Structures are given as structure tokens and as C-alpha cells.
Amino acid sequence: MATSAPHVNGAQDLKDDTPSPHFADLSLSSKTVHADDFLNKGQDVAPPLHVSTTFRYNKDPDQLRKWTELDLNTPYEGHIYSRHTAPNTTRFEAILSNILKGPAISYTSGLSAFHALLVFLNPKQISIGDGYHGCHGVIDIHAKLTGLKKLDLDCPAEELQAGDIIHIETPLNPTGTAYNLKAFADKAHSRGAFLTVDATFGPPPLQDPFLWGADVIMHSGTKYIGGHSDMLCGILAINPKRKAWYQGMVKERLHLGNVMGNMEGWLGVRSLRTLELRVKTQSVNAQVLVSWMHNALNSEAADTAAIRRVLQKIEHASLQAEDIKDGWLSKQMSGGYGPVFAITMKEERFARRLPSKLELFHHATSLGGVESLIEWRTMTDPSVDTKLLRISVGIEGWEDLAHDLLQAFTSLAAEVEEK
Ligand SMILES: *Cc1c(COP(=O)(O)O)cnc(C)c1O
């Protein structure tokens, strides 16, 4: 007789095999490389890709436990059907729960995670500013079904009611500037409302929104978590103070069916291994490039005259930080500022033409991958200035990126002079 396989419904050999508690003290990279070790049951060093949608029950009839008897708060009890849990996404979530510091659930995309959040909390009102236009599309659909009402981000606290949401995207799309999370958490909680944070532009190790009072952290994992422009993913991490929400959200995901595919879960673990290396490099690269361009705008040096001829302004949290007197920004983004920033050109035609002159930046939407991207943002977001370009800095050498930008500005300025 074959012995019962591991990973079966309520498998006993997984019972004591929970994440090692001392992992909480490890560095970010040690966690992203090892936080799923307890789920590694075979001899594999690299995680295998599991494609099965369904999983055998325990061979021992006495061990069989019905769905209703399972503790859904324990995600590592073995798998039943992949619309509920599956091995690759479970390993991915084990790492995410560890590094985001609250139980994490993955979804098919960032927008499906945001949708799941609205469905679960079902607020009557949501206080929200600009930011990713797709989230406003989700709110419109949800409002059609529930009558959800939008409030301005800076609405008076008195307008908020218990159960409402303040939803902050920080750093903000497309400019990379940041919000004071503590101030918004205090405002929400003073009314019995919740703070939900779209932290896509500031993944670990840049910021930890739970430290400042966030109730839920959302990520489009398509961006820095995936990091290689090859997987769609959404993530919700729940503040441990609200961990009762976890079970409810997992249950609703089972019925909404918005689970990640196995391939994406597998890619996600592969990606998380290098999260800290990638994000730190991207953050430093962005800060150096922003400061180089900012200095060029404010200098009279001949070698950067082309930049001043075509470029109007630069926006990024590192520039914003200089103006903040009480220092909340450097405290809340203690790991570095986000790797996305925006430049506004002097004329719309400059914004249209600059991307084609660059060799190391792809002209494409999205962000967070190892490769640098630039986007004439009006291509996908009608709400932004048509002179604005959004830049997502990759892991290339920053000197190479600066050199490429300078040659593109120079070529654009020369073209302008000819006309
Ligand atoms: C991309 C993005 C989203 C949407 O994520 P998808 O994975 O594309 O669905 C939401 N918020 C922000 C800030 C984003 O950049």
C-alpha cells in the first residue's frame, strides 16, 4: 500500500510545520529566500511548478475532514481545489505574509485585489484622491451595484462614517510623490473608518504602512513584487490587528474565483527571492537620476543646456522631502523613495517625441520591472497633463541611464532648433 501523500487534506505531517518564529528577525532577503522553506517537502532546491487543479484526499479514512471542519485561518493545511489554494500560490503567500508583516492573499491582478477589498469591506463611502485611474474604474463598477459614494481625499473627518474607507495610494501614480499615512490613519480611525493603502509604488524595503496605522495594504504584484514584467498579480495584506478579516477574504476569493494561476504563483516566488536587491538598486538609481536632472534644471552648465531647453519640471518624493519640515516622509519611507518619477516637458510634442530617442528605456506602460520604462502617460491615462512622461527606473547602471537621457534631450533640443 502506498502511504498517504503529503499535502493532502489536513495532512498530519504539515501540522507542526509552521513558519519558524525566529524568521521574524532575519533580513528582508533572508526572508524572501527562506520564508517558504517549511512548505518545501521534496528534495527540490528551486520550487517545482504544480499545475494540478485538484488534490487527493487522505488515504486514511479516519483522517478525512470535511471542508466545514477545516480551519480556514490556517492556510497551510493541505490543498483541496486550486480555486481555494494551490502549492505555488501558497508558497508565494507564505513569503508575502512574512515580509509584509500581516496575513497576505494573492489575486489575479492589482485591480481584482482592489475589487475584492471593496466587496469584503463594502463601505458606504470611500475617500480617495487621484492616482491609478483603474482603481476609479473599479469604484464605478462597484458603485453601480452598491451605491458606493466617493469623497474627496481631503474631506472633513466629520463626513466619514463607521465602516467607510480612506484609500491612499503612496507613493502616488504617476508622480512618485508621497502621502503622510499616519495623518490619514488617525483621521480614519477617529471616525471608525479604515485606512487602506495602495503601496504598489513603495514595496518592501521602502516602507511599511502597517507601522503608521494602515488596516490593509494592497499591491499590484504585477509591478515590483513580480519585477520582471511577466506576471499579473494582486495582493492584499491584512493588519494583524484585523486578522479576523483574513478568513472572510479567503472565503470570498474562493467564490469570486479571482485566484492567481499556478504559473504566476511560481514566477512570484522566483521573483520575491531578489526583491530587496532589485528594489534597493531601483530606488537608488531613481534618486540619483532625479537629483542629476533637478540639478541640471537649476544650473547654467553648458553640457546640460539641452535639458533646460525642453524640460519643465521633475516630480518625485526625494524632491518633496526637502520641503517637509517635520520629517514624516523620510521616517515613513525609511528604506528609500520609490523608483518611479515624472517629468513634464515644456511642450506636448516634446513629450511625444522623447521616448523614441532613448535606447535603454522601453516606451511602454507599467512599471517595476528590472528594465527601465518611460511612458508618455496620456497614452493610457487621459486624466494627466499631456506633457507628462512617467519613468520607471530599472536595475541598469544609473550612469548608463543618465547618459541615455542626456543624448535624448540633446537630440530633441537640436531638432527644436532646426525648426
Ligand atoms: C498597476 C497598478 C494597479 C493595477 O494593478 P494591475 O495588476 O495592473 O491590475 C493598481 N494600483 C497601482 C498604483 C498600479 O500601479
The ligand as an ORCA input file, in Angstrom:
! r2SCAN-3c Opt
* xyz 0 1
  C      -0.771     48.823    -11.922
  C      -1.408     49.395    -10.738
  C      -2.640     48.937    -10.289
  C      -3.403     47.865    -11.012
  O      -2.711     46.655    -10.986
  P      -2.902     45.514    -12.093
  O      -2.004     44.427    -11.597
  O      -2.482     46.105    -13.408
  O      -4.343     45.162    -12.087
  C      -3.182     49.494     -9.149
  N      -2.542     50.479     -8.484
  C      -1.352     50.952     -8.899
  C      -0.707     52.062     -8.121
  C      -0.750     50.445    -10.044
  O       0.423     50.931    -10.452
*
